[in-house]
Amino acid sequence: MMEVAGSWTEVFEGSERMEESGGEELLLGSSTLTLAPLVADSPSVRRSEPILIASNRAKESYSSSFPSIPNPFPELCSPSNSPVLINSLPPQSSNKHLIKVYGEDSHSRSVWVSPGATAREVCHMLVQTAHCSDQETWSLLELHPTLGLERCLEDHEVVLEVQATWSLKGDTRLIFCKNYAKYEFFRKPMLFFPESMISDSADVSKGMTSSELIQNLVRSGTCPEIQGVLHVKEPSRKAWKKFYFFLRRSGLYFSTKGSSKEPRHLQYVADLDDLNVYTVVNSRKLYGAPTDFTFCMKPSRNPVRVQDLKILCAESEQTRTCWTSAFRLFKYGKQLQCNYQLSKSAPRKLEGMNLTDNKSKSEASLVAMDFSGKAGGRVIQNPTEAQSAEREEGQAWRRREALRCSLPNLNSAARPSSIHRTQPWFHGGVSRKEAERLIEKQGLVDGMFLIRESQQHSQCFVLSLCYKLKTKHYLVIPCEDGGRKYFTMDDGLTLFIDLLQLVEFHQINKGILPVCLKHPCVCVAL
């Protein structure tokens, strides 16, 4: 049976009428279907009228009868103690700032630094974060890709102050990379300051040769006055003119009449205290420079604008290096000397405290021993003799390694031919020009090298080596002898089973190279 209550209310059989109040019926049951009646004289509702909610409304508390479930990952709920998110979350102190640093593989990492953090301190943070094997010669490179400008930040420069001078719409970035030549002029001043570029007015010490004068000035944190011919780009024009320039402590000048040093012929160019010196990359294409050895000066406190750049061009890499090194010494003086001393002492201190290069503590107590005598072993006290014994032991190891690899029953998987791909000095198929740029950016010091695949000869490699501020390239050719594959650089006179053995050999023997391999050109992934 079905009872109709009103025009829109239906009650099915099996329902129970539980309560009746105020003319309204409450129908409960599993088979009940209730439709609200449509009454013509029902009051209208203002749906657009806003509802005021009090700001001091008490929070409603909900209680649940279910038991609480423990959190299996409590460290994720407390970021301050979490080892997983410690690098991606801000520190507890509010005065930290987030900066982004790029590696040479175009990947970046964000780090939190204090307002007064120097470039040296940021490099130490990145060394720890990237798990670098060494502490030395790391730098922050300020790069302006659009303008082709780059310079290495000095160790004492405050990073946030440098970033404050960047344009907000620019593409300027910081690169974490090696720079072996940062303080190389303290070690080899004659290579960086040739006598032909030293001004006569600087030689005020009687009875002292020019080389002695240069060494004394550089090692004391000062610089001799520099002179020479430079090409200068005219403002708002593509034309270049050649002038004779003089670099003194008071600033940069050029002569309006040949190489005359008379005050009436000297034209003031710039004050070194307010300028930063940059190396210009790809200057021929960007600025129409007559040579590739271009550098420029930019106001240190202003954003980069093309009209503010003073672009100069040298005749050779040695000349450009001399000018840029003299700019740094004249501007910072003894501060660079202090930075150099810290760079020599700090790595040993860090290695002893943190052991970041995975060396055991007992390794510091190892001594050189000689077991060739009949009376047993003896400790080698002479450093020269100890170094010679180490070199002989290395050569003996390489002979044993070569003999082991020449045996017919050698397992080919023991040392694969592609082992060079895991080495930091191998850079794949980069071009010749790119290899020269990498070496130049990380410092033109003797013995800096990398190995790359040859783009002109199939199955061959190229060893790119820096010597006397120039990059030389040596072809590594594969060959076969006795059914085995080898590599050679001297037409088969010296054979190596792989590129790793080739590098290890030339790290202690020059062979056909002008200098031993010392500093690998590395690219660290952040």
Beta strands, then each sheet from edge to edge (+ up, - down):
strand 1: 3-4
strand 2: 10-11
strand 3: 16-21
strand 4: 24-28
strand 5: 97-102
strand 6: 108-113
strand 7: 138-144
strand 8: 149-152
strand 9: 173-178
strand 10: 226-233
strand 11: 240-248
strand 12: 251-255
strand 13: 266-270
strand 14: 275-280
strand 15: 294-299
strand 16: 310-313
strand 17: 369-370
strand 18: 378-379
strand 19: 448-453
strand 20: 461-467
strand 21: 470-481
strand 22: 484-488
strand 23: 519-520
sheet 1: 1+ 2-
sheet 2: 3+ 4-
sheet 3: 6+ 5- 9- 7+ 8- 14+ 15- 16+ 10- 11+ 12- 13+
sheet 4: 17+ 18-
sheet 5: 22+ 21- 20+ 19- 23-
end
